[in-house]
Amino acid sequence: MSYGWSSFSPFPRGKTFLVCLPALFVLGCGKSSQSRSPMERPPVPVSVTQSLSREVPVYLEEIGRCVAREVVNRQAQVSGPIMGIHFRDGEDLKAGQLLFTIDPRPYQAQLDQANANLAQYQAALKLAKSELVRYENLIKTNYVSRQDYEIKVNAVEVAETQIKASLAAIATAKLNIEYCSIRSPIEGRASHRLVDVGNQITVGQSQTLLVIQRLDPIYVDFTVSENELTRVQESMKAGTLKVEVYFPESPATIRTGDLTFIDNEVSGATATIKLRATISNSDHYLWPGRFVKARLILSTLKQAVLVPAPALVDSAKGPLVYVVKKDSTAELRPVTTGQRQGDLLVILKGVKAGERVVTVGQMTITPGGKVRIEETPDLPVPQASGPATDNKKRKS
C-alpha cells in the first residue's frame, strides 16, 4: 500500500501552498522594516551654572608667616631679688604697666647717703664763700697773703664740685630706685614669666625676665621670585598694593592690609625677595609664628568671565567646557583659563558671560548630544573672594 501527501494533509495541495507563502512574506517584511528604525539616545541629565561677568583681582599668592611688629626681651637694669610680680602669664599689657619689683632698699639707702653728702657740701660751700668774702677785703689792705687768698678761692671751687658730684649721686640713686620697678615699654602680649619671686637678678648676665610682643598691627612676611619682582614694581607705580591674608583652613575669613616693605636685595641662595605686609589685628586673629596664605593684589581685571571650577574637563589638548545651547544640546569648547577666584575660575577665552556651562554630568555627555537640566541640591554654590561672590546655581 502506498501513502501520498494527500492522505496526511487536511488541505488540498494547491491551496496549502497558496496560503503559506503570503504568511512567510509578511513575516519577512516585518523584520526588515524594524531593523531600519534607529534607536534614539535619551537626553543626559546634567547640572548647569550660568557664567558670570565680574571685576576680579590679578594676584600673586605665596605662603607667608605672621611676625610681631615689636618684640621686647625685658631685662633688669639693677641687681637684687625679685620682690613682686604684677601680671599674669599671657596677659595683654599696656605701655607703662608694672611688671616686676626688685628690692629697692639698697638703692634707697644710697639716695639717703647722697642727700646727706649734698647737705654737708652745701654747708661747706656756704662757709667757704663767707671766708672768701672776708679775705677779699683783707687782701686789699695787705693783711693776708696772696697765697692765703687763693686757698680760700680753691675751697669754694672744691665745695661747688662736691655739690655737683652729690647731685649726680642723687640722680643715680633715684634712677636705680626707678629701675627697681620694671614696666612694659610697649603695648603687647606677655609671654610666661621666666623668673619667680625671690630670684636674685644680677645685672650683666643678660637674664631675660619676660618677652613682650606687639600683636596689633602685625606683620606678614612672604617672598616672591625674582622673575615676579618686575610685575610688583610696575604695579606699585599705581599706588600702594593691597595684600589679602587668610588661613588655608579658613579661606572665607580674609584680612586685608598694605604692602609696606620690599627688601633691598634678592637672595642669591633662593632667587627670591622678601616682602612684608602690615595687617590690622585688633582682635588678635593673626598670631606670631603662624603660616598663612598671602595674596598680593597687582591689578584688577575688568568684566572677567567666571565659571565654577568643576565645569572644566581636562584633556590632552587642554581644558574643555561643555556649554548648553538654546536647543538643549551640549557643545564641547576648548577654553583658556586665568587665575582661580575662590571656587570660580577666570575664563579668558572660550565662554561668554551668561552662557550655561555643565558642572555635573560631563562624563556622560556626547558632544552635540541632547541634555536634560536638573537641579542638584548637593552641588555647592560657587563662590570667590573679592567681587565675584554672588554667583548662584540656576536651572534653565
C-alpha positions as CSV (number, residue, x, y, z in Angstrom):
1,M,0.0,0.0,0.0
2,S,1.4,3.5,-0.9
3,Y,0.8,6.6,1.1
4,G,0.8,10.1,-0.7
5,W,0.8,13.7,0.6
6,S,-2.9,14.0,0.1
7,S,-3.5,11.2,2.6
8,F,-2.0,13.2,5.6
9,S,-2.8,16.9,4.6
10,P,-6.2,18.4,5.7
11,F,-6.0,20.8,2.8
12,P,-5.7,20.3,-0.9
13,R,-2.1,20.5,-2.2
14,G,-2.6,23.6,-4.3
15,K,-4.4,25.6,-1.6
16,T,-1.9,24.8,1.1
17,F,0.9,26.3,-1.0
18,L,-1.0,29.5,-1.7
19,V,-1.9,30.1,2.0
20,C,1.7,29.6,3.4
21,L,3.6,31.8,1.0
22,P,1.9,35.1,1.8
23,A,2.4,34.4,5.5
24,L,6.1,33.9,5.1
25,F,6.3,37.0,3.0
26,V,4.5,39.1,5.6
27,L,6.9,37.9,8.4
28,G,9.9,38.7,6.4
29,C,8.8,42.2,5.6
30,G,8.1,42.9,9.2
31,K,11.7,42.1,10.3
32,S,13.2,44.2,7.6
33,S,11.2,47.3,8.5
34,Q,12.1,47.0,12.2
35,S,15.9,46.7,11.5
36,R,16.0,50.0,9.6
37,S,14.5,52.1,12.5
38,P,17.4,53.8,14.5
39,M,17.4,53.9,18.4
40,E,17.4,57.4,19.7
41,R,19.6,58.1,22.9
42,P,17.6,59.9,25.6
43,P,18.8,63.3,26.9
44,V,21.6,63.1,29.5
45,P,20.7,64.6,32.9
46,V,23.2,67.4,33.9
47,S,23.6,70.3,36.2
48,V,24.5,73.7,34.8
49,T,25.6,77.1,36.1
50,Q,25.4,80.4,34.3
51,S,28.8,82.1,33.8
52,L,29.4,85.4,35.4
53,S,31.0,88.7,34.4
54,R,32.8,90.3,37.3
55,E,35.7,92.5,38.3
56,V,38.3,90.3,39.7
57,P,41.9,90.8,41.1
58,V,45.1,89.7,39.4
59,Y,47.4,88.5,42.2
60,L,50.4,86.6,43.3
61,E,49.7,84.1,46.1
62,E,52.5,82.9,48.4
63,I,53.0,81.3,51.8
64,G,53.5,83.9,54.4
65,R,54.4,83.9,58.1
66,C,53.0,86.2,60.8
67,V,55.6,88.3,62.7
68,A,55.1,90.6,65.7
69,R,55.7,94.2,64.9
70,E,57.7,94.8,68.1
71,V,59.4,92.2,70.3
72,V,60.9,93.2,73.6
73,N,63.1,90.9,75.8
74,R,62.6,92.6,79.2
75,Q,65.7,92.6,81.4
76,A,66.6,94.2,84.7
77,Q,68.8,97.2,84.9
78,V,69.7,96.9,88.6
79,S,70.7,93.9,90.7
80,G,68.6,92.5,93.5
81,P,66.0,89.9,94.5
82,I,62.5,89.9,92.8
83,M,60.1,91.2,95.4
84,G,56.9,91.1,93.4
85,I,55.3,90.0,90.0
86,H,52.4,92.2,88.9
87,F,51.0,90.5,85.8
88,R,49.6,87.2,84.6
89,D,51.3,85.0,82.0
90,G,49.8,85.7,78.6
91,E,48.2,89.0,79.7
92,D,47.7,91.8,77.3
93,L,49.8,94.6,78.7
94,K,49.6,98.4,78.5
95,A,52.6,100.6,77.9
96,G,54.0,101.6,81.3
97,Q,52.3,98.8,83.2
98,L,54.2,97.5,86.2
99,L,55.6,94.0,85.7
100,F,58.3,93.2,88.4
101,T,59.5,94.8,91.6
102,I,63.2,94.5,92.7
103,D,64.1,95.2,96.3
104,P,64.7,99.0,96.3
105,R,66.0,99.3,99.9
106,P,69.8,99.3,99.0
107,Y,69.2,102.0,96.4
108,Q,67.1,104.0,98.8
109,A,70.0,103.9,101.3
110,Q,72.3,105.2,98.5
111,L,69.9,108.0,97.9
112,D,69.8,109.0,101.6
113,Q,73.6,108.9,101.7
114,A,73.8,111.1,98.6
115,N,71.3,113.6,100.1
116,A,73.3,113.8,103.3
117,N,76.5,114.4,101.4
118,L,74.8,117.1,99.5
119,A,73.8,118.9,102.7
120,Q,77.3,118.6,104.0
121,Y,78.9,120.1,100.9
122,Q,76.3,122.8,100.7
123,A,77.3,123.8,104.3
124,A,81.0,123.7,103.4
125,L,80.3,125.9,100.4
126,K,78.5,128.4,102.5
127,L,81.4,128.7,104.9
128,A,84.0,128.8,102.1
129,K,82.2,131.6,100.4
130,S,81.9,133.6,103.6
131,E,85.6,133.3,104.3
132,L,86.4,134.2,100.7
133,V,84.5,137.5,101.1
134,R,86.4,138.3,104.3
135,Y,89.8,137.5,102.6
136,E,88.9,139.7,99.6
137,N,88.6,142.7,102.0
138,L,91.8,141.8,103.8
139,I,93.9,141.3,100.8
140,K,93.1,144.9,99.7
141,T,94.9,146.1,102.9
142,N,97.6,143.5,102.7
143,Y,96.6,141.9,106.0
144,V,96.7,138.4,104.3
145,S,99.0,137.0,101.7
146,R,98.0,136.3,98.1
147,Q,98.5,132.6,98.8
148,D,96.0,132.5,101.7
149,Y,93.5,134.3,99.5
150,E,93.9,131.7,96.7
151,I,93.5,128.9,99.2
152,K,90.0,130.3,100.1
153,V,89.1,130.6,96.4
154,N,90.1,127.0,95.9
155,A,88.0,125.9,98.9
156,V,84.9,127.4,97.3
157,E,85.6,125.7,94.0
158,V,86.1,122.3,95.7
159,A,82.8,122.7,97.6
160,E,80.9,123.5,94.4
161,T,82.4,120.5,92.7
162,Q,81.4,118.3,95.6
163,I,77.9,119.6,95.4
164,K,77.7,118.7,91.7
165,A,79.0,115.2,92.5
166,S,76.4,114.8,95.2
167,L,73.6,115.9,92.8
168,A,74.8,113.3,90.3
169,A,74.8,110.6,93.0
170,I,71.3,111.6,94.0
171,A,70.2,111.3,90.3
172,T,71.8,107.9,90.0
173,A,70.2,106.7,93.2
174,K,66.8,107.9,92.1
175,L,67.2,106.2,88.8
176,N,68.2,102.9,90.4
177,I,65.1,103.1,92.6
178,E,63.0,103.7,89.4
179,Y,64.7,100.7,87.8
180,C,63.5,98.6,90.7
181,S,60.0,98.9,89.2
182,I,60.2,97.1,85.9
183,R,57.5,98.3,83.5
184,S,56.3,97.3,80.0
185,P,57.8,99.7,77.4
186,I,55.2,98.8,74.8
187,E,51.6,97.7,74.4
188,G,51.7,94.0,73.7
189,R,51.1,90.4,74.9
190,A,53.2,88.9,77.7
191,S,54.9,85.5,77.5
192,H,55.2,83.3,80.5
193,R,57.5,84.8,83.2
194,L,61.0,83.5,83.3
195,V,61.7,84.3,86.9
196,D,59.8,83.9,90.2
197,V,59.5,85.9,93.4
198,G,62.8,85.6,95.3
199,N,65.0,85.0,92.3
200,Q,68.2,87.0,92.5
201,I,68.8,89.2,89.5
202,T,72.3,90.2,88.6
203,V,73.0,92.9,86.0
204,G,75.4,91.9,83.3
205,Q,74.2,88.3,82.9
206,S,71.7,89.1,80.1
207,Q,68.9,87.4,82.1
208,T,65.6,87.8,80.3
209,L,62.6,88.2,82.7
210,L,59.8,88.4,80.1
211,V,59.2,88.6,76.4
212,I,56.6,91.0,75.1
213,Q,55.2,91.0,71.6
214,R,53.1,93.7,70.0
215,L,50.3,92.0,68.0
216,D,48.4,95.0,66.6
217,P,49.2,95.7,63.9
218,I,51.0,92.6,62.8
219,Y,53.4,91.9,60.0
220,V,53.1,89.1,57.4
221,D,56.4,88.3,55.7
222,F,56.5,86.4,52.4
223,T,58.7,86.1,49.3
224,V,58.2,86.3,45.6
225,S,60.6,85.0,42.9
226,E,62.9,87.5,41.2
227,N,61.0,86.9,38.0
228,E,57.9,88.4,39.6
229,L,59.7,91.4,41.1
230,T,59.3,93.5,37.9
231,R,55.5,92.9,37.9
232,V,55.4,94.0,41.6
233,Q,57.4,97.1,40.9
234,E,55.3,98.1,37.9
235,S,52.1,97.6,39.9
236,M,53.5,99.8,42.7
237,K,53.6,102.8,40.3
238,A,49.8,103.0,40.5
239,G,49.9,103.2,44.3
240,T,50.2,101.1,47.5
241,L,49.4,97.5,46.8
242,K,46.9,95.6,48.9
243,V,47.6,92.2,50.5
244,E,44.9,89.7,51.4
245,V,45.8,87.2,54.2
246,Y,43.9,84.1,55.2
247,F,44.5,80.7,56.8
248,P,44.3,77.7,54.4
249,E,41.7,76.1,56.7
250,S,39.5,79.2,56.8
251,P,39.7,80.7,53.3
252,A,36.5,82.7,53.8
253,T,38.0,84.8,56.6
254,I,40.2,87.3,54.8
255,R,42.2,90.1,56.4
256,T,43.4,92.9,54.2
257,G,46.4,95.2,54.7
258,D,49.1,97.2,52.7
259,L,52.4,96.1,51.3
260,T,54.8,98.2,53.4
261,F,58.2,96.8,52.7
262,I,60.3,95.3,50.0
263,D,63.8,94.1,50.8
264,N,66.8,95.8,49.2
265,E,68.3,92.6,47.8
266,V,67.3,89.4,46.0
267,S,68.6,86.3,47.9
268,G,71.3,84.6,45.9
269,A,70.5,81.3,47.5
270,T,66.8,81.1,46.8
271,A,66.4,83.7,43.9
272,T,63.6,85.3,45.9
273,I,63.0,88.7,47.6
274,K,61.3,89.3,50.9
275,L,58.1,91.4,51.1
276,R,56.2,92.5,54.2
277,A,52.5,93.5,54.6
278,T,51.1,95.3,57.7
279,I,47.7,94.0,58.8
280,S,45.3,95.4,61.4
281,N,44.9,92.8,64.1
282,S,42.9,94.3,67.0
283,D,41.2,91.0,67.7
284,H,44.5,89.1,67.7
285,Y,43.1,86.7,65.0
286,L,46.6,86.5,63.4
287,W,49.3,85.1,65.7
288,P,53.1,85.5,65.5
289,G,54.7,82.4,64.0
290,R,51.6,81.1,62.2
291,F,51.7,80.4,58.5
292,V,49.1,82.0,56.2
293,K,48.3,82.4,52.5
294,A,49.3,85.9,51.4
295,R,47.7,87.2,48.2
296,L,49.4,90.3,46.7
297,I,46.9,92.2,44.5
298,L,48.7,93.5,41.5
299,S,45.8,94.9,39.4
300,T,42.1,94.4,38.6
301,L,40.7,92.5,35.6
302,K,37.6,94.2,34.3
303,Q,34.5,92.2,33.2
304,A,36.2,88.8,33.6
305,V,34.1,85.7,32.7
306,L,33.9,83.3,35.6
307,V,32.7,79.7,35.8
308,P,32.8,77.1,38.6
309,A,36.0,75.2,38.7
310,P,34.2,71.8,38.5
311,A,32.9,72.8,35.0
312,L,36.4,72.2,33.5
313,V,37.2,68.9,31.8
314,D,40.9,68.1,31.4
315,S,42.1,66.6,28.1
316,A,45.4,66.1,26.3
317,K,44.6,69.2,24.3
318,G,43.9,71.4,27.3
319,P,40.9,72.3,29.4
320,L,37.4,71.9,27.9
321,V,34.0,73.1,28.9
322,Y,30.5,71.8,27.9
323,V,28.2,74.7,27.0
324,V,24.4,74.0,26.8
325,K,22.9,75.8,23.8
326,K,19.3,77.0,23.4
327,D,18.3,73.8,21.7
328,S,19.5,71.8,24.8
329,T,22.5,70.3,23.0
330,A,25.9,70.3,24.7
331,E,28.7,71.9,22.8
332,L,32.3,71.0,23.8
333,R,34.6,74.0,23.7
334,P,38.3,74.5,24.4
335,V,39.0,77.3,26.8
336,T,41.8,79.4,28.0
337,T,41.8,79.8,31.8
338,G,43.1,82.5,34.1
339,Q,43.5,82.7,37.8
340,R,41.3,80.9,40.3
341,Q,39.0,83.1,42.3
342,G,37.8,81.0,45.3
343,D,35.5,78.3,43.9
344,L,35.4,80.1,40.5
345,L,37.9,80.2,37.6
346,V,38.5,83.0,35.2
347,I,37.9,82.1,31.5
348,L,40.0,84.3,29.2
349,K,38.7,82.7,26.0
350,G,36.1,80.2,25.0
351,V,33.0,81.1,27.1
352,K,30.9,84.3,27.1
353,A,29.2,85.8,30.1
354,G,25.6,84.4,30.6
355,E,26.2,81.1,28.9
356,R,25.3,77.9,30.7
357,V,28.1,75.6,31.5
358,V,27.8,72.0,32.7
359,T,29.1,71.4,36.2
360,V,27.9,67.8,36.9
361,G,27.5,65.0,34.3
362,Q,30.2,65.9,31.8
363,M,31.4,62.3,31.6
364,T,28.1,61.0,30.2
365,I,27.6,63.7,27.6
366,T,28.2,63.2,23.8
367,P,29.4,66.3,22.1
368,G,26.3,67.7,20.3
369,G,24.0,65.4,22.2
370,K,20.8,66.4,24.0
371,V,20.9,67.1,27.7
372,R,18.2,67.5,30.4
373,I,19.0,70.1,33.0
374,E,18.2,69.0,36.6
375,E,18.5,70.6,40.0
376,T,21.4,69.2,42.0
377,P,21.0,70.0,45.7
378,D,24.4,68.6,46.6
379,L,26.2,71.0,44.2
380,P,27.9,73.7,46.3
381,V,27.2,77.3,45.4
382,P,30.2,78.6,43.6
383,Q,32.0,81.5,45.5
384,A,35.1,83.6,45.1
385,S,36.9,86.1,47.1
386,G,36.7,89.7,46.2
387,P,33.9,91.0,43.9
388,A,32.9,87.6,42.5
389,T,30.9,86.3,45.4
390,D,27.3,86.4,44.3
391,N,27.2,83.7,41.7
392,K,24.2,81.3,42.2
393,K,23.3,77.9,40.6
394,R,20.5,78.3,38.2
395,K,18.1,76.0,36.4
396,S,17.1,76.6,32.9
